Amino acid sequence: MRSGSKWPRTLAFLIACSWALPPGEAWGCTFARGHFHQVTALKGRVVGNRWGPWRWLRQSFDVPSAELLLTEYREHEYGPVVARVITDKDGRFDFGVVQKGHYRLKIRGTDLEDVFEVEVVERVARTEHILLDVSPVRPNCTGGHEFIEKRS
């Protein structure tokens, strides 16, 4: 019987194999489901870009011709489309009058996309406008996915 264990060689082999494997895609952050942005109106501007870590830079780029789909909220899927608008050349949008309720707001630009959960209510201060930053979120949870509401 030989003295010593095979564990050091086995461990070294497993470590070498793990380094040789390509890394899988990892998402460093998740967004809370069921967190609804409470608003009285859905109007504002869509901004964002793919480069630049600075918020002021990301939010200085309008997203023209982006499609905004407002769907009834369903927990694990998209509900029926309630309304659809396209942003103008300055990234501006206005859904007009929207019934009270829970919705998903999906934004699709040329190369940017995002989803927010919103609740249209009357019991909060009036929504003047919303700034939607649809810039990509980096694995360290920095970047876009911002829903900035100005109330009066």
SVG drawing of the C-alpha trace seen along z (x, -y; Angstrom):
<svg xmlns="http://www.w3.org/2000/svg" viewBox="-60 -71 64 73">
<polyline fill="none" stroke="black" stroke-width="0.4" points="0.0,0.0 1.4,-3.4 1.3,-6.2 -0.4,-9.5 -3.7,-10.3 -4.9,-10.9 -6.8,-13.9 -4.1,-16.5 -3.8,-15.2 -7.6,-14.9 -8.1,-18.4 -5.4,-19.8 -7.1,-18.1 -10.5,-19.5 -9.1,-23.0 -7.4,-22.7 -10.6,-21.6 -12.6,-24.4 -10.1,-27.0 -10.3,-25.3 -14.0,-25.6 -15.4,-28.8 -17.2,-31.0 -20.9,-31.0 -22.9,-34.1 -23.6,-35.5 -26.1,-38.2 -24.8,-40.0 -28.1,-41.7 -31.8,-41.1 -34.7,-43.4 -37.6,-43.1 -40.7,-41.6 -43.9,-43.2 -42.3,-46.6 -44.7,-49.0 -43.8,-52.6 -46.9,-54.6 -47.8,-57.3 -50.8,-59.3 -49.8,-59.6 -47.5,-57.9 -45.7,-60.6 -42.1,-61.7 -38.9,-60.8 -36.8,-57.7 -33.0,-58.1 -30.0,-55.9 -27.0,-54.5 -24.6,-51.5 -21.4,-53.3 -20.3,-55.3 -20.5,-54.6 -21.6,-58.1 -25.2,-58.7 -25.2,-62.3 -23.8,-61.0 -26.3,-58.1 -29.2,-60.3 -28.1,-63.0 -29.0,-60.6 -32.6,-60.6 -34.0,-57.3 -36.1,-58.3 -38.6,-55.9 -38.7,-53.6 -41.8,-51.4 -43.5,-51.5 -46.0,-48.8 -48.3,-49.0 -49.7,-45.6 -51.9,-44.4 -49.8,-43.0 -49.5,-39.3 -47.0,-37.8 -45.1,-35.5 -46.1,-36.6 -47.2,-39.6 -50.9,-40.4 -52.9,-41.9 -51.6,-45.1 -53.5,-48.1 -51.7,-50.8 -48.8,-51.4 -46.9,-54.6 -43.7,-55.5 -41.3,-58.1 -40.7,-61.2 -37.3,-62.5 -36.6,-63.8 -37.5,-60.5 -40.8,-61.9 -43.9,-59.9 -47.4,-60.3 -50.0,-57.5 -52.8,-60.0 -55.5,-58.9 -54.7,-55.4 -57.2,-53.6 -56.1,-52.9 -54.4,-49.5 -51.2,-47.5 -49.2,-47.3 -46.0,-46.3 -44.3,-49.0 -41.9,-47.5 -39.6,-49.8 -37.8,-48.7 -35.4,-51.0 -33.1,-50.2 -30.6,-48.4 -31.9,-49.1 -34.7,-47.4 -36.1,-47.5 -39.3,-46.7 -40.8,-48.5 -43.8,-47.6 -46.1,-50.6 -49.3,-51.2 -51.6,-54.1 -53.2,-55.6 -54.9,-58.8 -53.7,-58.8 -50.1,-60.2 -48.9,-63.6 -49.5,-64.4 -46.9,-63.0 -45.5,-65.8 -43.2,-63.5 -41.1,-60.4 -37.5,-59.9 -36.9,-56.3 -33.2,-55.3 -33.0,-52.1 -29.2,-51.9 -27.9,-48.4 -27.2,-47.4 -23.7,-46.1 -23.1,-42.9 -22.1,-45.0 -25.6,-46.5 -24.5,-49.9 -25.9,-51.5 -29.4,-52.1 -32.8,-50.7 -33.9,-54.0 -37.4,-55.2 -37.2,-58.8 -40.5,-60.6 -41.0,-64.3 -44.1,-65.1 -45.9,-68.3"/>
</svg>
